């Protein structure tokens, strides 16, 4: 296991990347856009992200399993209903949409593309290790779930 696997809570990753995006918006101000449509698009995108994340948390709480992604071994059950029929990682999809909304709000093309870094990091250091644990713990049931539902969307 790599030292970065399952160590940095995803919400902290979101906050760090959002701060970097904010700094870059200032540094790269000449490349910014100001369109009236950006604010409503940013807000709607971020709100959809918040809803997606909260639905994921709700389903986990309803199933009586941990929401702490750093402790996949504490998963009490495999959640496959509700928003988990759409994505295996709705909380992360929600975080991604929040970052995209933030990037749109900041109005800088670099910041709109920067959430790709979040996806790459999450895939490597959070989701893949989680999936290893889930496969070990839930076996065939998890294999079938992975076939039926995509990792992101």
C-alpha positions as a Python dict, from the first residue, in 0.01 Angstrom:
ca = {
    (1, 'X'): (0, 0, 0),
    (2, 'X'): (125, 346, -96),
    (3, 'X'): (170, 605, 183),
    (4, 'X'): (-87, 837, 23),
    (5, 'X'): (-354, 570, -8),
    (6, 'X'): (-652, 640, 217),
    (7, 'X'): (-464, 901, 423),
    (8, 'X'): (-599, 1241, 316),
    (9, 'X'): (-975, 1275, 374),
    (10, 'X'): (-1149, 1361, 45),
    (11, 'X'): (-1308, 1672, 194),
    (12, 'X'): (-959, 1801, 277),
    (13, 'X'): (-853, 1727, -81),
    (14, 'X'): (-1148, 1933, -203),
    (15, 'X'): (-1060, 2225, 25),
    (16, 'X'): (-693, 2218, -82),
    (17, 'X'): (-778, 2205, -452),
    (18, 'X'): (-1042, 2479, -412),
    (19, 'X'): (-780, 2700, -243),
    (20, 'X'): (-531, 2633, -523),
    (21, 'X'): (-800, 2721, -776),
    (22, 'X'): (-872, 3045, -593),
    (23, 'X'): (-503, 3143, -595),
    (24, 'X'): (-471, 3050, -962),
    (25, 'X'): (-775, 3263, -1047),
    (26, 'X'): (-589, 3561, -909),
    (27, 'X'): (-254, 3470, -1067),
    (28, 'X'): (-413, 3395, -1404),
    (29, 'X'): (-660, 3685, -1396),
    (30, 'X'): (-580, 3788, -1755),
    (31, 'X'): (-725, 3455, -1871),
    (32, 'X'): (-1051, 3498, -1683),
    (33, 'X'): (-1394, 3534, -1837),
    (34, 'X'): (-1683, 3736, -1707),
    (35, 'X'): (-2013, 3619, -1848),
    (36, 'X'): (-2346, 3680, -1677),
    (37, 'X'): (-2438, 3314, -1725),
    (38, 'X'): (-2139, 3187, -1525),
    (39, 'X'): (-2284, 3254, -1180),
    (40, 'X'): (-2611, 3062, -1224),
    (41, 'X'): (-2432, 2774, -1399),
    (42, 'X'): (-2173, 2762, -1120),
    (43, 'X'): (-2437, 2767, -846),
    (44, 'X'): (-2653, 2500, -1012),
    (45, 'X'): (-2352, 2275, -1072),
    (46, 'X'): (-2232, 2312, -714),
    (47, 'X'): (-2581, 2255, -570),
    (48, 'X'): (-2620, 1936, -772),
    (49, 'X'): (-2283, 1833, -628),
    (50, 'X'): (-2395, 1904, -273),
    (51, 'X'): (-2714, 1705, -330),
    (52, 'X'): (-2524, 1410, -477),
    (53, 'X'): (-2283, 1403, -181),
    (54, 'X'): (-2558, 1433, 78),
    (55, 'X'): (-2760, 1156, -85),
    (56, 'X'): (-2454, 933, -65),
    (57, 'X'): (-2407, 1014, 303),
    (58, 'X'): (-2778, 954, 367),
    (59, 'X'): (-2768, 610, 204),
    (60, 'X'): (-2461, 512, 408),
    (61, 'X'): (-2620, 627, 733),
    (62, 'X'): (-2944, 446, 644),
    (63, 'X'): (-2745, 126, 586),
    (64, 'X'): (-2556, 171, 914),
    (65, 'X'): (-2215, 178, 751),
    (66, 'X'): (-1920, 414, 788),
    (67, 'X'): (-1891, 730, 580),
    (68, 'X'): (-1521, 765, 660),
    (69, 'X'): (-1354, 664, 333),
    (70, 'X'): (-1020, 619, 505),
    (71, 'X'): (-1161, 316, 687),
    (72, 'X'): (-1314, 92, 419),
    (73, 'X'): (-1253, -213, 637),
    (74, 'X'): (-1525, -78, 868),
    (75, 'X'): (-1788, -102, 596),
    (76, 'X'): (-2081, -285, 750),
    (77, 'X'): (-2270, -342, 427),
    (78, 'X'): (-2250, -296, 52),
    (79, 'X'): (-2479, -6, -38),
    (80, 'X'): (-2623, -52, -387),
    (81, 'X'): (-2955, 132, -371),
    (82, 'X'): (-3064, 494, -409),
    (83, 'X'): (-2796, 716, -559),
    (84, 'X'): (-2560, 414, -553),
    (85, 'X'): (-2754, 277, -851),
    (86, 'X'): (-2618, 571, -1052),
    (87, 'X'): (-2260, 586, -922),
    (88, 'X'): (-2040, 371, -700),
    (89, 'X'): (-1894, 694, -558),
    (90, 'X'): (-2168, 959, -541),
    (91, 'X'): (-1998, 1151, -262),
    (92, 'X'): (-1690, 1191, -481),
    (93, 'X'): (-1905, 1281, -782),
    (94, 'X'): (-2063, 1546, -564),
    (95, 'X'): (-1724, 1682, -461),
    (96, 'X'): (-1620, 1689, -827),
    (97, 'X'): (-1931, 1885, -924),
    (98, 'X'): (-1868, 2130, -640),
    (99, 'X'): (-1513, 2184, -769),
    (100, 'X'): (-1640, 2227, -1125),
    (101, 'X'): (-1897, 2480, -1002),
    (102, 'X'): (-1622, 2663, -813),
    (103, 'X'): (-1405, 2665, -1126),
    (104, 'X'): (-1692, 2807, -1333),
    (105, 'X'): (-1756, 3071, -1068),
    (106, 'X'): (-1390, 3171, -1072),
    (107, 'X'): (-1426, 3215, -1448),
    (108, 'X'): (-1082, 3090, -1543),
    (109, 'X'): (-1043, 2816, -1804),
    (110, 'X'): (-753, 2659, -1612),
    (111, 'X'): (-969, 2630, -1301),
    (112, 'X'): (-1250, 2470, -1496),
    (113, 'X'): (-1007, 2199, -1608),
    (114, 'X'): (-827, 2157, -1273),
    (115, 'X'): (-1086, 1920, -1119),
    (116, 'X'): (-938, 1655, -1348),
    (117, 'X'): (-652, 1646, -1095),
    (118, 'X'): (-909, 1558, -828),
    (119, 'X'): (-1040, 1268, -1038),
    (120, 'X'): (-691, 1133, -1106),
    (121, 'X'): (-587, 1159, -741),
    (122, 'X'): (-910, 1008, -614),
    (123, 'X'): (-892, 717, -858),
    (124, 'X'): (-538, 628, -759),
    (125, 'X'): (-519, 703, -388),
    (126, 'X'): (-876, 668, -266),
    (127, 'X'): (-1105, 467, -493),
    (128, 'X'): (-870, 187, -602),
    (129, 'X'): (-771, 107, -240),
    (130, 'X'): (-1137, 123, -133),
    (131, 'X'): (-1230, -114, -415),
    (132, 'X'): (-963, -363, -301),
    (133, 'X'): (-1118, -373, 45),
    (134, 'X'): (-1471, -397, -91),
    (135, 'X'): (-1374, -682, -321),
    (136, 'X'): (-1214, -872, -34),
    (137, 'X'): (-1507, -812, 200),
    (138, 'X'): (-1804, -854, -36),
    (139, 'X'): (-1656, -1076, -307),
    (140, 'X'): (-1895, -1182, -585),
    (141, 'X'): (-2165, -935, -477),
    (142, 'X'): (-1920, -647, -521),
    (143, 'X'): (-1796, -785, -855),
    (144, 'X'): (-2154, -787, -984),
    (145, 'X'): (-2213, -437, -853),
    (146, 'X'): (-1898, -311, -1030),
    (147, 'X'): (-2027, -459, -1357),
    (148, 'X'): (-2365, -289, -1316),
    (149, 'X'): (-2264, 58, -1191),
    (150, 'X'): (-1987, 286, -1310),
    (151, 'X'): (-1716, 420, -1079),
    (152, 'X'): (-1806, 786, -1135),
    (153, 'X'): (-2114, 830, -1356),
}
